[in-house]
Amino acid sequence: MGTVQGMTEAERRTVAAWAADCAERVLPLFEAEAPEDPRARDAVDRARAFARGELTAAEEIRRRFVAGRAAASARTPAGRAAARSAAQAAGVAHMGAHALGAAAYAAVATALARGDDQGAADAEVRWQLSQLTPEATAALRRLPPLGADTAGPLGPGLLARGALGDVIRSLQSGLD
């Protein structure tokens, strides 16, 4: 079992279940806006199937961009963030760091749905941290701090900036 971005496949399966939980909490925001688009729900279902060992990482790597395209079906920033949360959850099969992306987009979606309420995002982060198993916590602790590595989802890209970066920093500090 090799490692991808510091996590073994077994660890990625563990954090995929948590990422799916995070994404599923905000999925109704997307589905209310795009009830005819099954891609975000499918991404959450695939993340859960990967967590259960029913899908391989190779299968999911080939399909990793499908759910992200669902964001275009949403009409609001909250709906788009919810779709991106689902896409990040499905991406955990490829890289475990996407679990933090799923959680961050879910917290941002929650805040946006409540009028950009930072308190709502903070409450969502607290809920997310409370749902972590000891195994998932240990796996997430193996990831580099946000922005410390130039490669991968936790590098200097989109997840490192703005509200998403703030949430991921909060999540990573909450893992201690």
WOLINQUI-V136814 format. One record per pair of residues at least 6 apart in sequence whose C-alpha atoms are under 8 Angstrom apart, sorted by the first residue. I is the first residue (numbers start at 1). J is the second residue. D is the distance in whole Angstrom. If there is no record, write none. Layout:
I;J;D
I;J;D
//
This chain:
1;8;6
1;9;6
1;10;8
2;8;6
2;9;7
3;9;7
4;94;7
4;95;6
4;96;7
5;95;6
5;96;7
5;97;7
5;143;7
5;152;7
6;142;6
6;143;6
7;95;8
7;96;6
7;139;7
7;142;7
7;143;8
9;93;8
11;96;8
11;135;8
11;136;7
11;139;6
12;51;8
12;92;6
12;93;6
12;95;7
12;96;5
12;139;8
13;50;6
13;51;4
13;52;7
13;53;7
13;92;8
13;93;7
14;51;6
14;135;7
14;136;6
15;51;8
15;92;7
15;96;7
15;99;6
15;136;5
15;139;7
15;140;8
16;47;6
16;48;7
16;50;7
16;51;5
16;89;6
16;90;8
16;92;6
16;93;7
16;96;8
16;99;6
17;47;7
17;48;6
17;51;5
18;99;7
18;131;7
18;132;7
18;136;8
19;47;8
19;88;8
19;89;5
19;92;8
19;99;5
19;100;7
19;102;6
19;103;6
20;44;5
20;45;8
20;47;6
20;48;6
20;86;7
20;89;6
20;90;8
20;102;8
22;85;8
22;102;7
22;103;5
22;106;6
22;128;7
23;44;7
23;82;7
23;85;5
23;86;5
23;89;7
23;102;6
23;103;7
23;105;8
23;106;6
24;41;8
24;44;7
24;86;7
25;106;7
26;82;6
26;106;6
26;109;7
26;110;7
27;40;7
27;41;7
27;82;6
27;83;7
27;86;7
29;78;7
29;79;5
29;82;6
29;109;8
29;113;8
30;40;8
30;74;6
30;78;8
30;79;4
30;80;7
30;82;6
30;83;6
31;37;8
31;79;8
33;73;8
33;74;6
33;75;6
33;79;7
34;73;6
34;74;6
37;70;7
37;73;7
39;66;7
39;67;5
39;70;6
40;67;5
40;68;8
40;70;6
40;83;5
40;84;8
40;86;5
40;87;7
41;86;7
42;67;8
43;67;6
43;86;6
43;87;6
43;89;7
43;90;5
44;86;5
44;87;8
44;89;6
44;90;6
46;55;8
46;90;6
47;89;6
47;90;5
47;91;8
47;92;7
47;93;7
49;55;6
50;56;7
50;57;8
50;93;7
56;93;8
57;93;5
57;94;6
58;94;8
60;90;7
60;91;7
60;93;6
60;94;7
61;91;7
61;93;7
61;94;6
64;87;7
64;90;7
64;91;6
64;94;8
65;87;7
66;87;8
67;83;7
67;84;7
67;86;7
67;87;5
67;90;8
68;83;7
68;84;6
68;86;8
68;87;5
68;88;8
70;80;8
70;83;6
70;84;8
71;79;7
71;80;4
71;81;7
71;82;8
71;83;5
71;84;6
72;80;7
73;80;8
74;80;5
74;83;8
77;109;7
77;112;7
78;108;7
78;109;4
78;110;7
78;111;8
78;112;5
78;113;5
79;109;7
80;109;8
81;105;5
81;106;7
81;108;7
81;109;5
82;105;6
82;106;6
82;109;6
84;102;7
84;105;6
85;101;7
85;102;4
85;103;7
85;104;7
85;105;5
85;106;6
86;102;6
87;102;7
88;98;5
88;99;7
88;101;6
88;102;5
89;98;6
89;99;6
89;101;8
89;102;5
91;98;6
91;99;8
92;98;5
92;99;6
95;152;8
96;140;8
97;140;8
97;143;7
97;152;8
97;153;6
97;154;7
98;153;7
100;168;6
100;171;8
101;153;8
101;159;7
101;164;8
101;168;7
103;125;8
103;128;7
103;168;8
104;164;5
104;165;8
104;167;5
104;168;6
105;164;7
106;124;8
107;120;8
107;121;5
107;122;8
107;124;5
107;125;6
107;167;7
108;121;6
108;163;7
108;164;7
108;167;8
110;120;6
110;121;6
110;124;7
111;117;5
111;118;6
111;119;8
111;120;5
111;121;5
114;120;7
121;167;8
125;167;7
125;170;8
125;171;7
129;171;7
129;174;7
129;175;8
137;175;6
140;172;8
140;175;8
141;172;7
141;175;7
144;154;7
145;154;7
145;169;8
145;172;7
146;154;5
146;155;7
146;160;6
146;165;8
146;168;7
146;169;7
147;154;6
147;155;5
147;156;5
147;160;6
148;154;8
148;155;7
149;155;5
149;156;8
150;156;6
153;159;7
154;160;6
158;164;8
158;165;8
159;165;5
159;168;8
160;166;8
160;168;8
//
